Amino acid sequence: MDELSALRDAAERALAYAETVDDRRVFPDPAAIEELNALAGPLPDGPSDPATTLELLGVVGGAATVATTGPNYYGFVTGATHPAALGAAILAASWDQNAALPIMSPVAAAVYDVSRDWLIDLLGLSPQTEIAYVTGATVANATCLAAARDALLADAGWDAPTQGLFDAPAIQVVTGDQAHSTVRKSLGFVGLGSERIVSVPSDDQGRLRADLLPDLDPADGPILLCAQAGEVNTGAFDPFDRLADWTERRGGWLHVDGAFGLWALADPGRADLVRGLTRADSLATDGHKWLNVTYDCGIAFVQRPGALRRTFASVAGYLPPATGFEAMHHTPQSSQRARQVEVWAVLRTLGRSGVADLVRQSCDAARTLAERLADLDDFAVLNEVVLNQVLVRYRNGAATERLLAAVHDDGRIWCGPTQWQGETAMRISVSSWKTTVDDARRAADVIVELADSLD
């Protein structure tokens, strides 16, 4: 079989998977996982037919996937792949473009410019906002925090890209005590220290309590405040106007981790939830969460022009003069895939109202599921369902663990455990463009049915 025939066969397998994924077990059964051993063995001594390799991968690998692209996956705030994103990903993969520089891919450069303008318009950010496509929210957070670090130190008279951090003024970092672990991770690897932060107590929904912010003095060092849009368990949003006021009075930088919650800006019905969010100096999100593009696609938004380039510009004799936005000078990586192609495709397909409907549908499904469970004596919904997150406990932590084990064994839906207020809870995330209110009702019925079977 020639190479193109092998590609056609792989494409047919991919289409067959997409056609059947909605009816699959959400998590593969033990037999399918055991079959993955067929992918192992010693490295072959010589070449073989690519069709044979792709067939093995398609048959064995395809059976052991988690069906995140269907309507019944409620774990890890993972979006499904929208058809426009999947089609764009196939095209972009076949093009194999390096989006580092316009001279390396005119199409990637053009699509970057359009997608940037569309995102800024959709989310209501300032026109001068710069964006960087990276691998996910963790790197998007790190990208923003590195830019914040260097901008704050530049204001203090210190050039971090050339002088490093040795003997630099100490940046005072403030977060809520419910900040996501990836924010701490990002602070650590941009040199700001995951354990040197000032941690501010949060309320019972995980919102940073602005009334407990410390009275920091900028004379003791530049100030960086990290907030979040969408607490990972409850979906709660920090009080951004009050946080922005506090930061601006101290000449600091406000960063927001909005891995999934940032997309609430696209829904006019959530204006109260996102009030003040666009005042942030930088924001980080995942396209592969609520926008439903493929992995991996993080997006860093920085509303201070020039901050990204200050941190990430790379100089080499063989690089041509600038002819437009040069991604390699605004992101941690040089070579990079054209993630913007999928973002453009989904935005072009859904439009402004379609993205708002996607957010609204997920939130409606979450609320429906929560209301169904809250009506039952043995279930407690632990959060205010303001977004797409539902936090549930069945009787107590131990009973919740047994119920989760039954859900995972059953396979019709999947949701995960979390720790909330010292005890296990069930975290249900609605992020797929496919998940409707009817799907949420069926998911609730499955949970109730399995809970009854435990008695």
VEXZAZA-774068 format. One record per residue (C-alpha): residue in three letters; x, y, z. Coordinates in steps of 0.001 Angstrom, whole numbers, plus 500000, padded with zeros to 6 digits. Each point is the difference from the previous one (the first is absolute). Layout:
NUZA  rest  east  north  up
NUZA  ala  X  Y  Z
...
END
This chain:
NUZA  rest  east  north  up
NUZA  met  500000  500000  500000
NUZA  asp  501386  503426  499078
NUZA  glu  500211  502896  502443
NUZA  leu  496829  501746  498780
NUZA  ser  498002  496775  500253
NUZA  ala  501199  499625  503579
NUZA  leu  498865  503546  500743
NUZA  arg  496578  499344  498471
NUZA  asp  499629  496873  502123
NUZA  ala  500966  501961  503126
NUZA  ala  497521  502746  499085
NUZA  glu  497231  497415  499632
NUZA  arg  500830  498605  503440
NUZA  ala  499916  503499  501448
NUZA  leu  496579  500659  498460
NUZA  ala  498701  496674  501275
NUZA  tyr  501189  500921  503493
NUZA  ala  498304  503402  499815
NUZA  glu  496756  498339  498837
NUZA  thr  499897  497506  502882
NUZA  val  501549  501846  502929
NUZA  asp  496679  501199  501436
NUZA  asp  498938  496391  500640
NUZA  arg  503293  498725  501434
NUZA  arg  500836  499335  503612
NUZA  val  501385  503282  501257
NUZA  phe  502984  498275  501601
NUZA  pro  501426  496887  498307
NUZA  asp  499465  496613  501601
NUZA  pro  502891  498041  501510
NUZA  ala  500275  497705  496961
NUZA  ala  500579  502946  497658
NUZA  ile  502659  501409  502308
NUZA  glu  501700  496586  500174
NUZA  glu  500103  499862  496195
NUZA  leu  502237  503076  499989
NUZA  asn  502855  497604  500642
NUZA  ala  499822  499246  496278
NUZA  leu  501553  503428  499396
NUZA  ala  503099  499022  501981
NUZA  gly  502914  497719  499263
NUZA  pro  503530  500670  498783
NUZA  leu  500706  502705  497448
NUZA  pro  499696  498399  496520
NUZA  asp  503283  499331  498227
NUZA  gly  498798  501515  496745
NUZA  pro  497175  501848  498278
NUZA  ser  496519  498640  499443
NUZA  asp  496853  500954  498133
NUZA  pro  498514  503174  501549
NUZA  ala  496532  498580  499392
NUZA  thr  500766  497127  502384
NUZA  thr  501186  502427  502666
NUZA  leu  496946  502233  499646
NUZA  glu  497650  497008  500035
NUZA  leu  501520  498749  503267
NUZA  leu  499747  503462  501524
NUZA  gly  496432  500483  498796
NUZA  val  498709  496644  501206
NUZA  val  501851  499665  503300
NUZA  gly  500382  503668  500889
NUZA  gly  496516  501028  498923
NUZA  ala  498396  497441  502306
NUZA  ala  501883  501357  503024
NUZA  thr  499128  503679  499710
NUZA  val  498005  502033  502485
NUZA  ala  496939  501255  498112
NUZA  thr  500551  503669  500782
NUZA  thr  498599  500992  496602
NUZA  gly  496558  498633  500855
NUZA  pro  497188  501552  502067
NUZA  asn  500464  497878  503129
NUZA  tyr  503413  501026  501299
NUZA  tyr  499776  502289  503032
NUZA  gly  503570  499880  501271
NUZA  phe  502962  502367  500154
NUZA  val  498181  502900  498246
NUZA  thr  500836  498375  496677
NUZA  gly  498246  501206  496870
NUZA  ala  499101  497800  497051
NUZA  thr  501469  500737  496589
NUZA  his  497647  502084  497898
NUZA  pro  499703  498712  496399
NUZA  ala  501425  503261  498669
NUZA  ala  503015  499616  502283
NUZA  leu  500532  496367  499042
NUZA  gly  499804  500788  496295
NUZA  ala  502360  502939  500410
NUZA  ala  502400  497834  502012
NUZA  ile  500102  497429  497209
NUZA  leu  500717  502689  497416
NUZA  ala  502595  501731  502167
NUZA  ala  501743  496708  500767
NUZA  ser  500233  499216  496309
NUZA  trp  501438  503470  499351
NUZA  asp  502584  499495  502798
NUZA  gln  500545  503719  500460
NUZA  asn  502465  501564  502411
NUZA  ala  498218  503070  501352
NUZA  ala  503138  501573  501461
NUZA  leu  500402  502714  497339
NUZA  pro  497887  501391  497143
NUZA  ile  502724  499029  497528
NUZA  met  499623  496382  501144
NUZA  ser  496212  499922  499548
NUZA  pro  498046  502863  498447
NUZA  val  496724  498169  500679
NUZA  ala  500818  499574  503709
NUZA  ala  500919  503686  500244
NUZA  ala  496806  501134  498298
NUZA  val  497808  497731  502095
NUZA  tyr  501768  501190  503156
NUZA  asp  499144  503621  499203
NUZA  val  496342  499206  499328
NUZA  ser  499558  497705  503001
NUZA  arg  501653  502558  502277
NUZA  asp  497598  502717  498866
NUZA  trp  497003  497695  500366
NUZA  leu  500980  498863  503501
NUZA  ile  500589  503550  501201
NUZA  asp  496625  501034  498604
NUZA  leu  498177  496954  501396
NUZA  leu  501447  500361  503502
NUZA  gly  499873  503800  500169
NUZA  leu  503723  500521  500545
NUZA  ser  501940  503144  499127
NUZA  pro  500962  500381  496306
NUZA  gln  503736  499987  500784
NUZA  thr  499821  496590  501702
NUZA  glu  502673  497575  498865
NUZA  ile  499308  496274  500000
NUZA  ala  502279  496986  499939
NUZA  tyr  498949  496486  499047
NUZA  val  501718  497442  502238
NUZA  thr  499449  496438  501181
NUZA  gly  497395  500476  502729
NUZA  ala  498877  502105  502930
NUZA  thr  503055  499072  502068
NUZA  val  502373  501425  497400
NUZA  ala  497586  502859  499282
NUZA  asn  500145  500892  503707
NUZA  ala  503777  499706  499993
NUZA  thr  500249  502131  496849
NUZA  cys  497904  502739  501575
NUZA  leu  501821  499810  503327
NUZA  ala  503409  500178  498324
NUZA  ala  498861  503096  498099
NUZA  ala  498618  501468  503235
NUZA  arg  503259  499280  501833
NUZA  asp  502112  501753  497391
NUZA  ala  497635  502965  499602
NUZA  leu  499836  500591  503763
NUZA  leu  503757  499743  500330
NUZA  ala  500503  502318  497024
NUZA  asp  497827  502580  501763
NUZA  ala  502315  499574  502989
NUZA  gly  503058  500608  497832
NUZA  trp  501078  496376  499593
NUZA  asp  500374  498234  496635
NUZA  ala  499233  496377  500843
NUZA  pro  500544  498489  496511
NUZA  thr  503632  501156  500029
NUZA  gln  500789  500256  503704
NUZA  gly  498065  496972  501248
NUZA  leu  498365  499830  503416
NUZA  phe  503112  499934  502186
NUZA  asp  499917  503173  502133
NUZA  ala  496801  501168  498266
NUZA  pro  497356  501798  502086
NUZA  ala  497763  497422  501695
NUZA  ile  496539  499837  498437
NUZA  gln  497161  499713  502510
NUZA  val  497618  497327  498677
NUZA  val  496444  499658  501320
NUZA  thr  497471  497232  499216
NUZA  gly  496844  498598  501493
NUZA  asp  500412  496826  502026
NUZA  gln  497847  498180  497435
NUZA  ala  502232  500960  497064
NUZA  his  500428  497110  497589
NUZA  ser  503093  497856  500407
NUZA  thr  501207  500968  496517
NUZA  val  500288  503634  501119
NUZA  arg  502339  498981  502794
NUZA  lys  501864  497765  497565
NUZA  ser  500334  502872  497549
NUZA  leu  501187  502399  502693
NUZA  gly  502642  497462  500907
NUZA  phe  501462  499540  496585
NUZA  val  500090  503708  499133
NUZA  gly  502130  500494  503104
NUZA  leu  497444  501638  502292
NUZA  gly  499755  497089  502410
NUZA  ser  496951  497838  500581
NUZA  glu  500348  500334  503791
NUZA  arg  500989  503672  500263
NUZA  ile  496544  501314  499205
NUZA  val  497607  501818  502322
NUZA  ser  496920  497771  500152
NUZA  val  496655  501730  500597
NUZA  pro  497061  498038  501477
NUZA  ser  497080  499127  497749
NUZA  asp  496293  499787  500726
NUZA  asp  497949  496795  500015
NUZA  gln  499862  500008  496183
NUZA  gly  503737  500474  499515
NUZA  arg  499827  503729  499163
NUZA  leu  502943  502087  501185
NUZA  arg  498824  502278  502809
NUZA  ala  500900  503500  498886
NUZA  asp  499315  501340  503505
NUZA  leu  502951  497939  501260
NUZA  leu  502574  501181  497464
NUZA  pro  503203  501094  501743
NUZA  asp  501007  503659  500115
NUZA  leu  503214  499534  498037
NUZA  asp  502378  502884  499402
NUZA  pro  501431  500276  496451
NUZA  ala  503175  501365  501588
NUZA  asp  500637  496437  501215
NUZA  gly  499949  498653  496460
NUZA  pro  497730  499833  496925
NUZA  ile  496588  498369  500529
NUZA  leu  498444  497166  497980
NUZA  leu  496475  498834  500833
NUZA  cys  498685  496719  498534
NUZA  ala  496231  499503  499840
NUZA  gln  497806  497412  498326
NUZA  ala  496958  499838  497758
NUZA  gly  498391  496650  500714
NUZA  glu  501109  498226  503162
NUZA  val  500762  496458  498900
NUZA  asn  497482  498374  502372
NUZA  thr  497211  502540  500297
NUZA  gly  500369  502179  496890
NUZA  ala  500051  503120  502215
NUZA  phe  501504  503302  498839
NUZA  asp  502130  502358  502059
NUZA  pro  498799  503622  500536
NUZA  phe  502037  501490  497167
NUZA  asp  499065  503674  500358
NUZA  arg  501132  500079  503622
NUZA  leu  503164  498088  499140
NUZA  ala  500776  502331  497107
NUZA  asp  499474  503043  502233
NUZA  trp  502372  498559  502630
NUZA  thr  502647  499201  497382
NUZA  glu  499793  503324  498168
NUZA  arg  500405  501980  503228
NUZA  arg  503308  498213  500521
NUZA  gly  501229  500199  496417
NUZA  gly  499928  496217  499736
NUZA  trp  498977  497376  497442
NUZA  leu  496749  498022  500142
NUZA  his  500089  496568  498369
NUZA  val  496950  497747  499628
NUZA  asp  500058  496244  499573
NUZA  gly  496925  499379  497862
NUZA  ala  500739  496500  498721
NUZA  phe  496328  499424  499244
NUZA  gly  498166  502864  501697
NUZA  leu  501420  502677  497704
NUZA  trp  497535  498883  497309
NUZA  ala  497147  501279  502173
NUZA  leu  500945  503413  498583
NUZA  ala  498420  498817  496737
NUZA  asp  496544  499623  501571
NUZA  pro  498239  503331  500664
NUZA  gly  497800  498217  502530
NUZA  arg  502988  499601  502337
NUZA  ala  500914  503684  500202
NUZA  asp  499618  500074  503783
NUZA  leu  502363  497065  500350
NUZA  val  502789  501505  497890
NUZA  arg  499724  503647  501047
NUZA  gly  503472  501553  500128
NUZA  leu  501689  496964  498440
NUZA  thr  501181  501911  496934
NUZA  arg  501931  502405  502254
NUZA  ala  502631  497313  500548
NUZA  asp  503469  500622  498578
NUZA  ser  500206  496393  498841
NUZA  leu  497693  497020  499687
NUZA  ala  500569  496321  499223
NUZA  thr  497617  497424  498564
NUZA  asp  499698  496670  498222
NUZA  gly  498486  499758  496540
NUZA  his  499799  496232  500444
NUZA  lys  497613  500422  502895
NUZA  trp  496866  502004  499301
NUZA  leu  500780  501119  496449
NUZA  asn  500222  496274  499134
NUZA  val  503071  500020  497761
NUZA  thr  502470  497098  500129
NUZA  tyr  502856  499557  502427
NUZA  asp  502137  501919  500448
NUZA  cys  498959  503646  499861
NUZA  gly  500662  502488  502772
NUZA  ile  499589  503742  499438
NUZA  ala  501791  502760  501910
NUZA  phe  498509  503509  499812
NUZA  val  502172  502946  501056
NUZA  gln  498468  503480  499966
NUZA  arg  503289  501867  500420
NUZA  pro  501518  500437  496521
NUZA  gly  503597  498883  499671
NUZA  ala  500047  497896  503164
NUZA  leu  500083  496647  498204
NUZA  arg  502768  501052  497642
NUZA  arg  502100  501369  502872
NUZA  thr  500021  496551  501563
NUZA  phe  500103  497655  497008
NUZA  ala  501825  501746  497126
NUZA  ser  502697  497816  498465
NUZA  val  502851  501380  497916
NUZA  ala  501995  498037  497436
NUZA  gly  501923  501007  496887
NUZA  tyr  497946  497795  497688
NUZA  leu  496627  501428  501058
NUZA  pro  498418  502354  497429
NUZA  pro  498767  503522  500816
NUZA  ala  496534  500207  501512
NUZA  thr  497168  499895  497475
NUZA  gly  497061  499651  502386
NUZA  phe  499227  498292  503290
NUZA  glu  502795  497538  500731
NUZA  ala  498758  497325  502367
NUZA  met  503454  498765  500974
NUZA  his  500779  503433  501470
NUZA  his  496834  499990  502132
NUZA  thr  499867  496438  501345
NUZA  pro  502302  497686  501978
NUZA  gln  500481  497715  496988
NUZA  ser  501486  500749  496591
NUZA  ser  498668  497270  497711
NUZA  gln  496282  499537  500599
NUZA  arg  496981  498528  498308
NUZA  ala  497307  502288  498621
NUZA  arg  497472  499654  502828
NUZA  gln  498243  503131  498767
NUZA  val  498634  498116  496987
NUZA  glu  497591  498013  502173
NUZA  val  499033  503032  502075
NUZA  trp  499247  501915  496800
NUZA  ala  497934  497080  498665
NUZA  val  497829  499713  503119
NUZA  leu  499493  503771  500303
NUZA  arg  499217  500239  496268
NUZA  thr  497481  497153  500314
NUZA  leu  498272  501004  503257
NUZA  gly  500169  503766  499784
NUZA  arg  499354  502246  502982
NUZA  ser  496570  498593  500814
NUZA  gly  501150  496404  499558
NUZA  val  502774  500331  502569
NUZA  ala  497534  501621  502415
NUZA  asp  497564  497131  499367
NUZA  leu  502749  497458  500667
NUZA  val  500710  501575  503396
NUZA  arg  496305  500353  500783
NUZA  gln  499165  496417  499050
NUZA  ser  502729  498593  502224
NUZA  cys  498905  502135  502934
NUZA  asp  496340  499058  499504
NUZA  ala  500964  496318  499938
NUZA  ala  502026  500386  503195
NUZA  arg  497122  501754  501740
NUZA  thr  497525  497334  498873
NUZA  leu  502190  497209  501330
NUZA  ala  500541  501797  503278
NUZA  glu  496283  500640  500502
NUZA  arg  499179  496344  499362
NUZA  leu  502479  498796  502632
NUZA  ala  499263  502769  502511
NUZA  asp  496389  498831  500197
NUZA  leu  501100  496661  501482
NUZA  asp  500572  499508  503723
NUZA  asp  503304  498136  499711
NUZA  phe  501664  502482  497651
NUZA  ala  501394  503418  500879
NUZA  val  501029  502537  497360
NUZA  leu  502873  501823  501657
NUZA  asn  500415  503003  497711
NUZA  glu  498034  502839  498525
NUZA  val  499653  498784  496402
NUZA  val  500898  503242  498239
NUZA  leu  501859  498462  497091
NUZA  asn  500672  496475  498708
NUZA  gln  501243  498359  503219
NUZA  val  497926  497880  502371
NUZA  leu  501465  498819  503296
NUZA  val  498021  497154  501564
NUZA  arg  500304  497805  503066
NUZA  tyr  497988  496815  500445
NUZA  arg  499300  499490  503727
NUZA  asn  503660  500357  501060
NUZA  gly  503492  499772  498601
NUZA  ala  500254  496215  500241
NUZA  ala  496619  499440  498348
NUZA  thr  500959  502454  497275
NUZA  glu  503146  497994  499294
NUZA  arg  497931  496816  499648
NUZA  leu  497592  501752  497661
NUZA  leu  502849  501319  497854
NUZA  ala  501433  496486  499751
NUZA  ala  496606  498770  498806
NUZA  val  499786  502820  497436
NUZA  his  503437  499157  498641
NUZA  asp  499229  496281  499840
NUZA  asp  496656  500606  498285
NUZA  gly  501551  502012  497158
NUZA  arg  496962  501965  498790
NUZA  ile  501363  503290  501350
NUZA  trp  503224  501123  501654
NUZA  cys  500591  502601  502685
NUZA  gly  502813  500262  502480
NUZA  pro  500721  500365  503703
NUZA  thr  501271  503066  501769
NUZA  gln  500690  501059  503556
NUZA  trp  497743  502732  501310
NUZA  gln  500017  501232  503579
NUZA  gly  501992  496966  501101
NUZA  glu  497812  497296  498486
NUZA  thr  499539  498277  496639
NUZA  ala  497449  501508  497638
NUZA  met  498947  499293  496434
NUZA  arg  500994  502679  497485
NUZA  ile  497822  500198  496900
NUZA  ser  501236  502270  497201
NUZA  val  497923  500790  496927
NUZA  ser  502315  501178  497232
NUZA  ser  499033  498120  496828
NUZA  trp  498167  501704  497157
NUZA  lys  498031  496748  499691
NUZA  thr  498634  499879  503557
NUZA  thr  496379  501157  500053
NUZA  val  497538  500452  502835
NUZA  asp  498531  496609  499083
NUZA  asp  503467  498436  500284
NUZA  ala  500352  501574  503441
NUZA  arg  496651  498538  501081
NUZA  arg  501122  496560  498846
NUZA  ala  503305  500401  501848
NUZA  ala  498142  500881  503187
NUZA  asp  497782  496943  499528
NUZA  val  503085  497785  499638
NUZA  ile  501471  501414  503218
NUZA  val  496755  499480  501902
NUZA  glu  499560  496480  498612
NUZA  leu  503513  499013  501042
NUZA  ala  499580  501593  503424
NUZA  asp  496845  497939  500530
NUZA  ser  501889  496841  499000
NUZA  leu  502463  500561  502856
NUZA  asp  497318  499652  502667
END
